């Protein structure tokens, strides 16, 4: 009918970008998606009340991509988890892909994802990533930063075993949101990112994996993850250490009633990632005694972290040490036992 706008076609993919004070990177981020020219893709950005000129950048980007870019804005700063939750409500695509505003998609990633989605129709797609630095040195290449794996398991085919999916994710230890593309239907109303919590990806994406009936791992870097001084890991605090050490407690609790909760491979993988989280938090205590929890000694704080490990791990410290020994993971066993015994009175 003349004078009536026809409805926008429903995209098959929504790329969801939470943005806060990311003016320096937003243009490159959005363009990295849309210049790939794959039809049926929308980009949704939530500006979490930035004060650095991000709003002006988004106006310019919306003029460049009027049909594909959609911008929302929070009335006040609410944090990363809240921004991602807003994006979940705003997305229209059948598949959702979170992308941080300072990162970007690599060339060819959308075409490969499109092929996988339309040929295999998985509930969850996993991809690898590369680390993006302002100045990459030979040592970074030797560390494998040009290709980091997000999954340890079969690639290039449809998987339907939830234990295989979850254990492969946990053993790889790359539990960020931006290396996973999911069906929107997996995000039931009770599954959202926890507001005000660090390591929110780890707490949420493992629970998301339990919702997937099928998955597909593409062993290629699709995302360039920007490493800089503003990252969570680069700015330690006691709250971050606590959140890291207890990030997997919700998964442990959920697995008590899940079919794969008794899987030996899942139990070991969850215990191993819980140990990683625990040791990361303990390194903070070793580096600097926090000032926030007044009246608590370092030994008391270490006891809290040990309790968080026990709450998240299905294996006791002795059982995990024995499992490491049985598999010949001697260095992992040594590091874990050393940190578990640290700062005792």
PyMOL commands that set and color helices and strands:
alter all, ss='L'
color gray80, all
select helices_A, chain A and resi 23-34+54-64+80-90+109-120+138-142+162-172+177-179+184-186+200-211+238-245+249-255+259-262+264-287+298-312+317-326+330-340
alter helices_A, ss='H'
color red, helices_A
select strands_A, chain A and resi 13-19+41-47+69-73+95-98+104-105+124-132+158-159+180-183+215-226
alter strands_A, ss='S'
color yellow, strands_A
deselect
rebuild
show_as cartoon
